Amino acid sequence: MKWLTFKSPLQYQNVMQNQNNSLNMKKVLFALLLLFSFSVNAQQNINEIKKDALQIIKKINFEYKNGSLTTEQISELFCKKIYYSV
């Protein structure tokens, strides 16, 4: 272990301040890394929701063209499946 000898209280204060700055920088970097990982996860969830919504819209469009859905049923399906998922 390295022992530090200080010639003045000011020198001691500078060393301690540098150590505190280093610790604060590590905390900031950790927080940034954590926020970045949350944003990546959120982006993946958004992409999955968009894919699901697009599949539902395609299915509704296909059923409407076949004549098996009325506009009221389409509105109800849209509200239940897409609006709530987004």
Biopython code that builds the backbone (N, CA, C, O; Angstrom):
import numpy as np
from Bio.PDB.StructureBuilder import StructureBuilder

atoms = [
    (1, "MET", "N", (0.844, -1.168, 0.000)),
    (1, "MET", "CA", (0.000, 0.000, 0.000)),
    (1, "MET", "C", (0.892, 1.235, 0.000)),
    (1, "MET", "O", (1.896, 1.291, 0.709)),
    (2, "LYS", "N", (0.528, 2.177, -0.769)),
    (2, "LYS", "CA", (1.322, 3.399, -0.903)),
    (2, "LYS", "C", (0.844, 4.433, 0.115)),
    (2, "LYS", "O", (-0.342, 4.755, 0.192)),
    (3, "TRP", "N", (1.785, 4.935, 0.882)),
    (3, "TRP", "CA", (1.475, 5.974, 1.853)),
    (3, "TRP", "C", (1.758, 7.325, 1.240)),
    (3, "TRP", "O", (2.812, 7.544, 0.643)),
    (4, "LEU", "N", (0.821, 8.215, 1.389)),
    (4, "LEU", "CA", (1.001, 9.559, 0.861)),
    (4, "LEU", "C", (1.447, 10.486, 1.982)),
    (4, "LEU", "O", (0.880, 10.492, 3.074)),
    (5, "THR", "N", (2.459, 11.254, 1.686)),
    (5, "THR", "CA", (2.884, 12.273, 2.650)),
    (5, "THR", "C", (2.597, 13.631, 2.041)),
    (5, "THR", "O", (2.879, 13.873, 0.868)),
    (6, "PHE", "N", (2.047, 14.492, 2.829)),
    (6, "PHE", "CA", (1.662, 15.806, 2.348)),
    (6, "PHE", "C", (2.483, 16.877, 3.046)),
    (6, "PHE", "O", (2.733, 16.819, 4.250)),
    (7, "LYS", "N", (2.884, 17.837, 2.268)),
    (7, "LYS", "CA", (3.670, 18.942, 2.820)),
    (7, "LYS", "C", (2.786, 20.045, 3.381)),
    (7, "LYS", "O", (3.218, 20.839, 4.216)),
    (8, "SER", "N", (1.543, 20.084, 2.913)),
    (8, "SER", "CA", (0.653, 21.136, 3.400)),
    (8, "SER", "C", (-0.792, 20.642, 3.373)),
    (8, "SER", "O", (-1.119, 19.699, 2.653)),
    (9, "PRO", "N", (-1.634, 21.273, 4.146)),
    (9, "PRO", "CA", (-3.059, 20.910, 4.111)),
    (9, "PRO", "C", (-3.690, 21.151, 2.740)),
    (9, "PRO", "O", (-4.627, 20.453, 2.355)),
    (10, "LEU", "N", (-3.182, 22.127, 2.015)),
    (10, "LEU", "CA", (-3.709, 22.414, 0.683)),
    (10, "LEU", "C", (-3.425, 21.260, -0.273)),
    (10, "LEU", "O", (-4.262, 20.920, -1.109)),
    (11, "GLN", "N", (-2.250, 20.662, -0.149)),
    (11, "GLN", "CA", (-1.906, 19.520, -0.991)),
    (11, "GLN", "C", (-2.837, 18.342, -0.672)),
    (11, "GLN", "O", (-3.314, 17.662, -1.581)),
    (12, "TYR", "N", (-3.089, 18.109, 0.599)),
    (12, "TYR", "CA", (-4.015, 17.054, 1.018)),
    (12, "TYR", "C", (-5.414, 17.317, 0.463)),
    (12, "TYR", "O", (-6.080, 16.407, -0.031)),
    (13, "GLN", "N", (-5.839, 18.552, 0.553)),
    (13, "GLN", "CA", (-7.164, 18.928, 0.061)),
    (13, "GLN", "C", (-7.274, 18.687, -1.442)),
    (13, "GLN", "O", (-8.310, 18.216, -1.913)),
    (14, "ASN", "N", (-6.229, 18.999, -2.200)),
    (14, "ASN", "CA", (-6.242, 18.778, -3.650)),
    (14, "ASN", "C", (-6.329, 17.299, -3.994)),
    (14, "ASN", "O", (-7.062, 16.910, -4.903)),
    (15, "VAL", "N", (-5.581, 16.473, -3.265)),
    (15, "VAL", "CA", (-5.613, 15.029, -3.519)),
    (15, "VAL", "C", (-7.000, 14.474, -3.216)),
    (15, "VAL", "O", (-7.536, 13.689, -3.999)),
    (16, "MET", "N", (-7.576, 14.867, -2.110)),
    (16, "MET", "CA", (-8.903, 14.377, -1.748)),
    (16, "MET", "C", (-9.962, 14.854, -2.742)),
    (16, "MET", "O", (-10.893, 14.115, -3.065)),
    (17, "GLN", "N", (-9.821, 16.071, -3.219)),
    (17, "GLN", "CA", (-10.768, 16.598, -4.192)),
    (17, "GLN", "C", (-10.670, 15.824, -5.504)),
    (17, "GLN", "O", (-11.692, 15.551, -6.134)),
    (18, "ASN", "N", (-9.458, 15.468, -5.925)),
    (18, "ASN", "CA", (-9.281, 14.676, -7.145)),
    (18, "ASN", "C", (-9.912, 13.300, -6.996)),
    (18, "ASN", "O", (-10.514, 12.788, -7.940)),
    (19, "GLN", "N", (-9.780, 12.696, -5.815)),
    (19, "GLN", "CA", (-10.392, 11.387, -5.586)),
    (19, "GLN", "C", (-11.914, 11.494, -5.624)),
    (19, "GLN", "O", (-12.584, 10.622, -6.178)),
    (20, "ASN", "N", (-12.453, 12.544, -5.046)),
    (20, "ASN", "CA", (-13.907, 12.746, -5.078)),
    (20, "ASN", "C", (-14.402, 12.995, -6.497)),
    (20, "ASN", "O", (-15.464, 12.503, -6.878)),
    (21, "ASN", "N", (-13.641, 13.754, -7.281)),
    (21, "ASN", "CA", (-14.023, 14.001, -8.673)),
    (21, "ASN", "C", (-14.026, 12.707, -9.468)),
    (21, "ASN", "O", (-14.900, 12.488, -10.306)),
    (22, "SER", "N", (-13.042, 11.845, -9.201)),
    (22, "SER", "CA", (-12.975, 10.560, -9.890)),
    (22, "SER", "C", (-14.185, 9.699, -9.534)),
    (22, "SER", "O", (-14.779, 9.062, -10.403)),
    (23, "LEU", "N", (-14.540, 9.685, -8.267)),
    (23, "LEU", "CA", (-15.698, 8.915, -7.827)),
    (23, "LEU", "C", (-16.984, 9.461, -8.445)),
    (23, "LEU", "O", (-17.843, 8.690, -8.873)),
    (24, "ASN", "N", (-17.117, 10.771, -8.492)),
    (24, "ASN", "CA", (-18.303, 11.381, -9.104)),
    (24, "ASN", "C", (-18.388, 11.054, -10.587)),
    (24, "ASN", "O", (-19.477, 10.819, -11.110)),
    (25, "MET", "N", (-17.243, 11.037, -11.269)),
    (25, "MET", "CA", (-17.224, 10.703, -12.695)),
    (25, "MET", "C", (-17.675, 9.262, -12.908)),
    (25, "MET", "O", (-18.400, 8.979, -13.861)),
    (26, "LYS", "N", (-17.259, 8.356, -12.042)),
    (26, "LYS", "CA", (-17.680, 6.956, -12.157)),
    (26, "LYS", "C", (-19.188, 6.833, -11.956)),
    (26, "LYS", "O", (-19.849, 6.057, -12.647)),
    (27, "LYS", "N", (-19.728, 7.591, -11.015)),
    (27, "LYS", "CA", (-21.176, 7.557, -10.781)),
    (27, "LYS", "C", (-21.938, 8.076, -11.993)),
    (27, "LYS", "O", (-22.966, 7.516, -12.374)),
    (28, "VAL", "N", (-21.436, 9.138, -12.594)),
    (28, "VAL", "CA", (-22.092, 9.713, -13.775)),
    (28, "VAL", "C", (-22.042, 8.728, -14.934)),
    (28, "VAL", "O", (-23.040, 8.544, -15.631)),
    (29, "LEU", "N", (-20.895, 8.093, -15.148)),
    (29, "LEU", "CA", (-20.776, 7.117, -16.237)),
    (29, "LEU", "C", (-21.699, 5.926, -16.008)),
    (29, "LEU", "O", (-22.313, 5.428, -16.952)),
    (30, "PHE", "N", (-21.800, 5.473, -14.776)),
    (30, "PHE", "CA", (-22.704, 4.367, -14.464)),
    (30, "PHE", "C", (-24.154, 4.764, -14.745)),
    (30, "PHE", "O", (-24.916, 3.984, -15.316)),
    (31, "ALA", "N", (-24.530, 5.973, -14.344)),
    (31, "ALA", "CA", (-25.896, 6.444, -14.584)),
    (31, "ALA", "C", (-26.190, 6.545, -16.080)),
    (31, "ALA", "O", (-27.277, 6.182, -16.528)),
    (32, "LEU", "N", (-25.223, 7.037, -16.849)),
    (32, "LEU", "CA", (-25.414, 7.130, -18.302)),
    (32, "LEU", "C", (-25.557, 5.756, -18.930)),
    (32, "LEU", "O", (-26.396, 5.560, -19.809)),
    (33, "LEU", "N", (-24.752, 4.807, -18.492)),
    (33, "LEU", "CA", (-24.840, 3.444, -19.007)),
    (33, "LEU", "C", (-26.201, 2.836, -18.678)),
    (33, "LEU", "O", (-26.806, 2.166, -19.516)),
    (34, "LEU", "N", (-26.669, 3.068, -17.482)),
    (34, "LEU", "CA", (-27.968, 2.551, -17.071)),
    (34, "LEU", "C", (-29.098, 3.163, -17.902)),
    (34, "LEU", "O", (-29.994, 2.450, -18.355)),
    (35, "LEU", "N", (-29.056, 4.466, -18.099)),
    (35, "LEU", "CA", (-30.078, 5.133, -18.910)),
    (35, "LEU", "C", (-30.052, 4.654, -20.354)),
    (35, "LEU", "O", (-31.103, 4.485, -20.974)),
    (36, "PHE", "N", (-28.858, 4.436, -20.892)),
    (36, "PHE", "CA", (-28.742, 3.944, -22.264)),
    (36, "PHE", "C", (-29.362, 2.562, -22.393)),
    (36, "PHE", "O", (-30.066, 2.290, -23.366)),
    (37, "SER", "N", (-29.111, 1.684, -21.422)),
    (37, "SER", "CA", (-29.681, 0.337, -21.499)),
    (37, "SER", "C", (-31.204, 0.384, -21.403)),
    (37, "SER", "O", (-31.890, -0.393, -22.067)),
    (38, "PHE", "N", (-31.742, 1.295, -20.576)),
    (38, "PHE", "CA", (-33.197, 1.435, -20.502)),
    (38, "PHE", "C", (-33.777, 1.939, -21.818)),
    (38, "PHE", "O", (-34.844, 1.492, -22.237)),
    (39, "SER", "N", (-33.089, 2.857, -22.466)),
    (39, "SER", "CA", (-33.606, 3.403, -23.724)),
    (39, "SER", "C", (-33.578, 2.354, -24.827)),
    (39, "SER", "O", (-34.480, 2.317, -25.664)),
    (40, "VAL", "N", (-32.553, 1.499, -24.841)),
    (40, "VAL", "CA", (-32.490, 0.423, -25.840)),
    (40, "VAL", "C", (-33.638, -0.550, -25.617)),
    (40, "VAL", "O", (-34.281, -0.981, -26.574)),
    (41, "ASN", "N", (-33.897, -0.898, -24.369)),
    (41, "ASN", "CA", (-34.989, -1.813, -24.051)),
    (41, "ASN", "C", (-36.337, -1.208, -24.434)),
    (41, "ASN", "O", (-37.198, -1.903, -24.971)),
    (42, "ALA", "N", (-36.521, 0.066, -24.164)),
    (42, "ALA", "CA", (-37.777, 0.735, -24.519)),
    (42, "ALA", "C", (-37.966, 0.767, -26.030)),
    (42, "ALA", "O", (-39.082, 0.587, -26.518)),
    (43, "GLN", "N", (-36.888, 0.995, -26.773)),
    (43, "GLN", "CA", (-36.974, 1.034, -28.230)),
    (43, "GLN", "C", (-37.373, -0.329, -28.777)),
    (43, "GLN", "O", (-38.154, -0.409, -29.724)),
    (44, "GLN", "N", (-36.848, -1.401, -28.193)),
    (44, "GLN", "CA", (-37.222, -2.744, -28.631)),
    (44, "GLN", "C", (-38.698, -3.001, -28.356)),
    (44, "GLN", "O", (-39.387, -3.597, -29.185)),
    (45, "ASN", "N", (-39.187, -2.561, -27.207)),
    (45, "ASN", "CA", (-40.610, -2.733, -26.888)),
    (45, "ASN", "C", (-41.492, -1.961, -27.858)),
    (45, "ASN", "O", (-42.535, -2.460, -28.279)),
    (46, "ILE", "N", (-41.082, -0.752, -28.216)),
    (46, "ILE", "CA", (-41.851, 0.049, -29.171)),
    (46, "ILE", "C", (-41.902, -0.643, -30.523)),
    (46, "ILE", "O", (-42.952, -0.667, -31.166)),
    (47, "ASN", "N", (-40.786, -1.205, -30.962)),
    (47, "ASN", "CA", (-40.760, -1.898, -32.248)),
    (47, "ASN", "C", (-41.683, -3.108, -32.240)),
    (47, "ASN", "O", (-42.356, -3.373, -33.237)),
    (48, "GLU", "N", (-41.729, -3.850, -31.132)),
    (48, "GLU", "CA", (-42.630, -4.998, -31.040)),
    (48, "GLU", "C", (-44.091, -4.552, -31.087)),
    (48, "GLU", "O", (-44.914, -5.192, -31.740)),
    (49, "ILE", "N", (-44.410, -3.470, -30.407)),
    (49, "ILE", "CA", (-45.784, -2.954, -30.412)),
    (49, "ILE", "C", (-46.182, -2.521, -31.818)),
    (49, "ILE", "O", (-47.305, -2.776, -32.252)),
    (50, "LYS", "N", (-45.272, -1.872, -32.529)),
    (50, "LYS", "CA", (-45.565, -1.441, -33.902)),
    (50, "LYS", "C", (-45.801, -2.635, -34.811)),
    (50, "LYS", "O", (-46.704, -2.605, -35.647)),
    (51, "LYS", "N", (-45.001, -3.690, -34.659)),
    (51, "LYS", "CA", (-45.188, -4.886, -35.484)),
    (51, "LYS", "C", (-46.541, -5.524, -35.204)),
    (51, "LYS", "O", (-47.256, -5.909, -36.130)),
    (52, "ASP", "N", (-46.892, -5.635, -33.928)),
    (52, "ASP", "CA", (-48.190, -6.218, -33.571)),
    (52, "ASP", "C", (-49.342, -5.381, -34.117)),
    (52, "ASP", "O", (-50.313, -5.923, -34.646)),
    (53, "ALA", "N", (-49.233, -4.067, -33.990)),
    (53, "ALA", "CA", (-50.289, -3.184, -34.491)),
    (53, "ALA", "C", (-50.424, -3.300, -36.004)),
    (53, "ALA", "O", (-51.537, -3.302, -36.531)),
    (54, "LEU", "N", (-49.303, -3.396, -36.700)),
    (54, "LEU", "CA", (-49.344, -3.528, -38.156)),
    (54, "LEU", "C", (-50.004, -4.839, -38.573)),
    (54, "LEU", "O", (-50.770, -4.862, -39.537)),
    (55, "GLN", "N", (-49.722, -5.923, -37.867)),
    (55, "GLN", "CA", (-50.359, -7.204, -38.176)),
    (55, "GLN", "C", (-51.870, -7.132, -37.950)),
    (55, "GLN", "O", (-52.646, -7.674, -38.737)),
    (56, "ILE", "N", (-52.279, -6.469, -36.887)),
    (56, "ILE", "CA", (-53.714, -6.328, -36.612)),
    (56, "ILE", "C", (-54.385, -5.492, -37.692)),
    (56, "ILE", "O", (-55.484, -5.820, -38.140)),
    (57, "ILE", "N", (-53.733, -4.420, -38.110)),
    (57, "ILE", "CA", (-54.298, -3.574, -39.172)),
    (57, "ILE", "C", (-54.423, -4.359, -40.471)),
    (57, "ILE", "O", (-55.427, -4.237, -41.172)),
    (58, "LYS", "N", (-53.419, -5.159, -40.799)),
    (58, "LYS", "CA", (-53.489, -5.975, -42.020)),
    (58, "LYS", "C", (-54.644, -6.964, -41.941)),
    (58, "LYS", "O", (-55.359, -7.174, -42.921)),
    (59, "LYS", "N", (-54.822, -7.575, -40.761)),
    (59, "LYS", "CA", (-55.914, -8.531, -40.600)),
    (59, "LYS", "C", (-57.265, -7.832, -40.722)),
    (59, "LYS", "O", (-58.173, -8.345, -41.376)),
    (60, "ILE", "N", (-57.401, -6.664, -40.096)),
    (60, "ILE", "CA", (-58.662, -5.909, -40.186)),
    (60, "ILE", "C", (-58.942, -5.518, -41.633)),
    (60, "ILE", "O", (-60.077, -5.626, -42.097)),
    (61, "ASN", "N", (-57.924, -5.070, -42.340)),
    (61, "ASN", "CA", (-58.080, -4.677, -43.741)),
    (61, "ASN", "C", (-58.505, -5.868, -44.592)),
    (61, "ASN", "O", (-59.381, -5.739, -45.447)),
    (62, "PHE", "N", (-57.892, -7.023, -44.365)),
    (62, "PHE", "CA", (-58.231, -8.227, -45.126)),
    (62, "PHE", "C", (-59.681, -8.639, -44.865)),
    (62, "PHE", "O", (-60.420, -8.954, -45.797)),
    (63, "GLU", "N", (-60.079, -8.633, -43.598)),
    (63, "GLU", "CA", (-61.450, -9.017, -43.250)),
    (63, "GLU", "C", (-62.467, -8.018, -43.805)),
    (63, "GLU", "O", (-63.560, -8.409, -44.215)),
    (64, "TYR", "N", (-62.110, -6.728, -43.818)),
    (64, "TYR", "CA", (-63.021, -5.711, -44.347)),
    (64, "TYR", "C", (-63.213, -5.888, -45.849)),
    (64, "TYR", "O", (-64.323, -5.745, -46.361)),
    (65, "LYS", "N", (-62.126, -6.201, -46.551)),
    (65, "LYS", "CA", (-62.240, -6.408, -48.001)),
    (65, "LYS", "C", (-63.082, -7.632, -48.321)),
    (65, "LYS", "O", (-63.769, -7.662, -49.342)),
    (66, "ASN", "N", (-63.035, -8.637, -47.461)),
    (66, "ASN", "CA", (-63.861, -9.826, -47.665)),
    (66, "ASN", "C", (-65.319, -9.574, -47.316)),
    (66, "ASN", "O", (-66.188, -10.377, -47.655)),
    (67, "GLY", "N", (-65.589, -8.470, -46.644)),
    (67, "GLY", "CA", (-66.963, -8.128, -46.292)),
    (67, "GLY", "C", (-67.440, -8.749, -44.998)),
    (67, "GLY", "O", (-68.629, -8.687, -44.686)),
    (68, "SER", "N", (-66.540, -9.345, -44.241)),
    (68, "SER", "CA", (-66.968, -9.993, -43.003)),
    (68, "SER", "C", (-66.961, -9.051, -41.801)),
    (68, "SER", "O", (-67.387, -9.438, -40.714)),
    (69, "LEU", "N", (-66.483, -7.821, -41.982)),
    (69, "LEU", "CA", (-66.474, -6.847, -40.889)),
    (69, "LEU", "C", (-67.226, -5.587, -41.300)),
    (69, "LEU", "O", (-67.102, -5.113, -42.429)),
    (70, "THR", "N", (-67.993, -5.061, -40.379)),
    (70, "THR", "CA", (-68.642, -3.772, -40.612)),
    (70, "THR", "C", (-67.732, -2.670, -40.072)),
    (70, "THR", "O", (-66.747, -2.944, -39.387)),
    (71, "THR", "N", (-68.073, -1.431, -40.387)),
    (71, "THR", "CA", (-67.246, -0.319, -39.902)),
    (71, "THR", "C", (-67.291, -0.220, -38.380)),
    (71, "THR", "O", (-66.312, 0.189, -37.756)),
    (72, "GLU", "N", (-68.420, -0.593, -37.778)),
    (72, "GLU", "CA", (-68.511, -0.583, -36.311)),
    (72, "GLU", "C", (-67.585, -1.629, -35.704)),
    (72, "GLU", "O", (-66.913, -1.366, -34.707)),
    (73, "GLN", "N", (-67.552, -2.808, -36.303)),
    (73, "GLN", "CA", (-66.662, -3.858, -35.801)),
    (73, "GLN", "C", (-65.195, -3.464, -35.969)),
    (73, "GLN", "O", (-64.361, -3.753, -35.112)),
    (74, "ILE", "N", (-64.897, -2.807, -37.074)),
    (74, "ILE", "CA", (-63.522, -2.349, -37.303)),
    (74, "ILE", "C", (-63.131, -1.327, -36.245)),
    (74, "ILE", "O", (-62.036, -1.383, -35.687)),
    (75, "SER", "N", (-64.026, -0.406, -35.978)),
    (75, "SER", "CA", (-63.759, 0.613, -34.965)),
    (75, "SER", "C", (-63.549, -0.025, -33.597)),
    (75, "SER", "O", (-62.646, 0.361, -32.855)),
    (76, "GLU", "N", (-64.380, -0.992, -33.274)),
    (76, "GLU", "CA", (-64.269, -1.676, -31.988)),
    (76, "GLU", "C", (-62.956, -2.454, -31.889)),
    (76, "GLU", "O", (-62.281, -2.402, -30.861)),
    (77, "LEU", "N", (-62.596, -3.167, -32.942)),
    (77, "LEU", "CA", (-61.332, -3.911, -32.942)),
    (77, "LEU", "C", (-60.135, -2.974, -32.841)),
    (77, "LEU", "O", (-59.170, -3.242, -32.125)),
    (78, "PHE", "N", (-60.222, -1.883, -33.568)),
    (78, "PHE", "CA", (-59.114, -0.925, -33.538)),
    (78, "PHE", "C", (-58.919, -0.386, -32.123)),
    (78, "PHE", "O", (-57.795, -0.312, -31.627)),
    (79, "CYS", "N", (-60.016, -0.014, -31.486)),
    (79, "CYS", "CA", (-59.918, 0.536, -30.127)),
    (79, "CYS", "C", (-59.417, -0.501, -29.135)),
    (79, "CYS", "O", (-58.575, -0.198, -28.290)),
    (80, "LYS", "N", (-59.928, -1.717, -29.233)),
    (80, "LYS", "CA", (-59.550, -2.745, -28.260)),
    (80, "LYS", "C", (-58.115, -3.229, -28.446)),
    (80, "LYS", "O", (-57.390, -3.404, -27.467)),
    (81, "LYS", "N", (-57.705, -3.442, -29.672)),
    (81, "LYS", "CA", (-56.420, -4.098, -29.902)),
    (81, "LYS", "C", (-55.271, -3.139, -30.138)),
    (81, "LYS", "O", (-54.170, -3.361, -29.634)),
    (82, "ILE", "N", (-55.500, -2.092, -30.884)),
    (82, "ILE", "CA", (-54.382, -1.214, -31.251)),
    (82, "ILE", "C", (-54.249, -0.060, -30.273)),
    (82, "ILE", "O", (-53.154, 0.215, -29.785)),
    (83, "TYR", "N", (-55.330, 0.603, -29.987)),
    (83, "TYR", "CA", (-55.270, 1.787, -29.117)),
    (83, "TYR", "C", (-54.725, 1.424, -27.738)),
    (83, "TYR", "O", (-53.907, 2.156, -27.181)),
    (84, "TYR", "N", (-55.172, 0.301, -27.186)),
    (84, "TYR", "CA", (-54.718, -0.089, -25.853)),
    (84, "TYR", "C", (-53.291, -0.613, -25.866)),
    (84, "TYR", "O", (-52.580, -0.475, -24.870)),
    (85, "SER", "N", (-52.857, -1.208, -26.962)),
    (85, "SER", "CA", (-51.475, -1.714, -27.013)),
    (85, "SER", "C", (-50.462, -0.595, -27.140)),
    (85, "SER", "O", (-49.327, -0.728, -26.684)),
    (86, "VAL", "N", (-50.863, 0.509, -27.758)),
    (86, "VAL", "CA", (-49.938, 1.637, -27.911)),
    (86, "VAL", "C", (-49.990, 2.464, -26.658)),
    (86, "VAL", "O", (-49.292, 3.472, -26.554)),
]
sb = StructureBuilder()
sb.init_structure("model")
sb.init_model(0)
sb.init_chain("A")
sb.init_seg("    ")
for serial, (resi, resn, name, xyz) in enumerate(atoms, 1):
    if name == "N":
        sb.init_residue(resn, " ", resi, " ")
    sb.init_atom(name, np.array(xyz, "f"), 0.0, 1.0, " ", f" {name:<3s}", serial, name[0])
structure = sb.get_structure()
